[in-house]
Amino acid sequence: MSDLQKQVQEAADRLVESGEERGLQVAAYREGVQIVDVVAGVADPGTGRPVTSDTPFYNFSIGKGATATVAHLLAERGLFGYDTPVAELWPEFARHGKQGVTVRHVLSHTAGVPGVPLDTTPEDVCDWGKMVAALEDAELWWEPGTKVGYHAYTFGFLVGEIVRRVTGKPISQVLLEEVTTPLGVADELYFGMPEKEHARLARLEDAPADMSAFGEMPADLPMFRAAPMTLMPNAELGNRPDYLSADIPAGGKTSARAIARMYAALLGEVDGTRLISAERLREVTAVASSGMDEVFGMPSTWGLGFGIGDPASSTEPSPTTFGMAGAGGSSAWADTATGTTFALTKNRLTNDFSAAGLMGGLISQG
């Protein structure tokens, strides 16, 4: 056992023993080779089933990294360019003045369609046709490319429908064929997960939270216009069988080692597989948009489909890092400067990224 593996294992065990976490995985690659594979705690508190390295977790927005990866693979093959208008691929999307939205706008969260209808139900989110129709009927919040705002749900359906239009296949099928099977993680990284596999998933639980902060927020806050409260990420939503089975590429079900391996194959070759060229990697990890987020009211910096900077810290200390965090405290990123990738998945949903910051710091220093 390497010193780094031992340090991360001990830190993970302490988090579980203290009660801060229930079950978690930490994985890291460097120059295409796995250097950390740590598990701790239980995947299902009800049965005591332990976390193993191949246990998938529903990690909400951490899956957007896989969604963006599929888009870049198809762009690499010339099926569209980043400046291709979405309506050129998907004509019905042009309604209500959206003909100027490009693939670049979608990937950089500047498209101007960050919200879903406020009467959208969890059942609706599981219905691809309904979500596509809602996007076709959506009106712009801002002129595309002029502002940035997190497209929490709509990012996945926008990219997913673009993928479907150019390939004739659902994005989950393209992910399977082009990403997870070549990387040997077809049973660990999914958008829609077959129901027969659900028993392998970690069971999510909500950490105790002080909800009084929500009461102090103004009712007209843009985030409350972007989605109804019934779609806000929590354990009940993330444990729903229909959510787990549906193609919802705004999130993903994955093990830490699967998503870390995917990022490693973006940086370079992993056991003979490289997902995109070095030239494209430079393009997608360059800053494409930045500014105050129009939905959540915080500073944000985006490449093409990835946040720039360690999701558990600010952008300034880590401009060579790109990745995605997930509601509840999960995180996955890659660092172009060091050739390192990292992922933390966990089943206790917290309101901070302290565990990811701790583990990511150990990986960066190691």
KAQUINOR-V218096 format. One record per residue. N is the residue number from 1. SS is DSSP state (a for helix, b for strand, c for the rest). OMEGA is omega as a letter, one per 30 degrees, with the letter a starting at -180 (999 if undefined). Layout:
{{N/SS/OMEGA} {N/SS/OMEGA}}
This chain:
{{1/c/l} {2/c/l} {3/a/a} {4/a/l} {5/a/a} {6/a/l} {7/a/a} {8/a/l} {9/a/l} {10/a/l} {11/a/l} {12/a/l} {13/a/l} {14/a/l} {15/a/l} {16/a/a} {17/a/a} {18/c/a} {19/c/l} {20/c/l} {21/c/l} {22/c/l} {23/b/a} {24/b/l} {25/b/l} {26/b/l} {27/b/l} {28/b/l} {29/b/l} {30/b/a} {31/c/l} {32/c/a} {33/b/l} {34/b/a} {35/b/l} {36/b/l} {37/b/a} {38/b/l} {39/b/l} {40/b/l} {41/b/a} {42/b/l} {43/b/a} {44/b/a} {45/c/a} {46/c/a} {47/c/a} {48/c/l} {49/b/a} {50/b/l} {51/c/l} {52/c/a} {53/c/a} {54/c/l} {55/c/l} {56/c/l} {57/b/l} {58/b/a} {59/c/l} {60/a/a} {61/a/l} {62/a/a} {63/a/l} {64/a/l} {65/a/l} {66/a/l} {67/a/l} {68/a/a} {69/a/l} {70/a/l} {71/a/a} {72/a/l} {73/a/a} {74/a/l} {75/a/l} {76/a/a} {77/c/l} {78/c/a} {79/c/l} {80/c/l} {81/c/a} {82/c/l} {83/c/l} {84/c/l} {85/b/l} {86/a/a} {87/a/l} {88/a/l} {89/a/a} {90/c/a} {91/a/a} {92/a/a} {93/a/a} {94/a/a} {95/a/l} {96/a/l} {97/a/a} {98/a/a} {99/a/a} {100/a/l} {101/c/l} {102/b/l} {103/a/l} {104/a/l} {105/a/l} {106/a/a} {107/a/a} {108/c/l} {109/c/l} {110/c/a} {111/c/l} {112/c/l} {113/c/a} {114/c/a} {115/c/l} {116/c/l} {117/c/a} {118/c/l} {119/c/l} {120/c/l} {121/c/l} {122/a/l} {123/a/l} {124/a/a} {125/a/l} {126/c/a} {127/c/a} {128/a/a} {129/a/l} {130/a/a} {131/a/l} {132/a/l} {133/a/l} {134/a/l} {135/a/l} {136/a/a} {137/a/a} {138/c/l} {139/c/a} {140/c/l} {141/c/l} {142/c/l} {143/c/a} {144/c/l} {145/c/a} {146/c/l} {147/c/l} {148/c/l} {149/c/a} {150/c/l} {151/c/a} {152/c/l} {153/c/a} {154/a/l} {155/a/a} {156/a/a} {157/a/l} {158/a/l} {159/a/a} {160/a/l} {161/a/l} {162/a/l} {163/a/a} {164/a/a} {165/a/a} {166/a/a} {167/a/a} {168/c/a} {169/c/l} {170/c/a} {171/a/l} {172/a/l} {173/a/l} {174/a/l} {175/a/a} {176/a/a} {177/a/a} {178/a/a} {179/a/a} {180/a/l} {181/a/l} {182/a/a} {183/a/l} {184/c/a} {185/c/a} {186/c/l} {187/c/a} {188/c/a} {189/b/a} {190/b/l} {191/c/l} {192/c/a} {193/c/a} {194/c/a} {195/a/a} {196/a/l} {197/a/a} {198/a/a} {199/a/l} {200/a/a} {201/c/l} {202/c/l} {203/c/a} {204/c/l} {205/b/l} {206/b/l} {207/c/l} {208/c/a} {209/c/l} {210/c/a} {211/c/a} {212/a/l} {213/a/l} {214/a/l} {215/a/a} {216/a/a} {217/c/l} {218/c/a} {219/c/a} {220/c/l} {221/c/a} {222/a/a} {223/a/l} {224/a/l} {225/a/a} {226/a/a} {227/c/l} {228/c/a} {229/a/l} {230/a/l} {231/a/l} {232/c/a} {233/c/l} {234/c/a} {235/a/a} {236/a/l} {237/a/a} {238/a/l} {239/c/a} {240/c/l} {241/a/a} {242/a/l} {243/a/a} {244/a/a} {245/a/a} {246/c/l} {247/c/l} {248/c/a} {249/c/l} {250/c/l} {251/c/a} {252/c/l} {253/b/a} {254/b/l} {255/c/l} {256/a/a} {257/a/l} {258/a/a} {259/a/l} {260/a/l} {261/a/l} {262/a/l} {263/a/l} {264/a/l} {265/a/l} {266/a/a} {267/a/a} {268/c/a} {269/c/l} {270/b/a} {271/c/l} {272/c/a} {273/b/l} {274/c/a} {275/c/l} {276/c/a} {277/c/l} {278/a/l} {279/a/l} {280/a/l} {281/a/l} {282/a/a} {283/a/a} {284/a/l} {285/c/l} {286/c/l} {287/c/l} {288/c/l} {289/b/l} {290/b/l} {291/b/l} {292/b/a} {293/c/a} {294/c/a} {295/c/a} {296/c/l} {297/c/l} {298/c/l} {299/b/l} {300/b/l} {301/b/a} {302/b/l} {303/c/l} {304/c/l} {305/c/a} {306/c/l} {307/b/l} {308/b/a} {309/c/l} {310/c/a} {311/c/a} {312/c/l} {313/c/l} {314/c/a} {315/c/a} {316/a/a} {317/a/a} {318/a/a} {319/c/l} {320/c/a} {321/b/l} {322/b/l} {323/b/a} {324/b/l} {325/b/l} {326/b/l} {327/c/a} {328/b/l} {329/c/l} {330/b/a} {331/b/l} {332/b/a} {333/b/l} {334/b/l} {335/b/a} {336/c/a} {337/c/a} {338/c/a} {339/c/a} {340/b/l} {341/b/a} {342/b/l} {343/b/l} {344/b/l} {345/b/a} {346/b/a} {347/c/l} {348/b/a} {349/b/a} {350/b/a} {351/c/a} {352/c/a} {353/c/a} {354/a/l} {355/a/l} {356/a/l} {357/a/l} {358/a/a} {359/a/l} {360/a/l} {361/a/l} {362/a/l} {363/a/a} {364/a/a} {365/a/a} {366/c/999}}
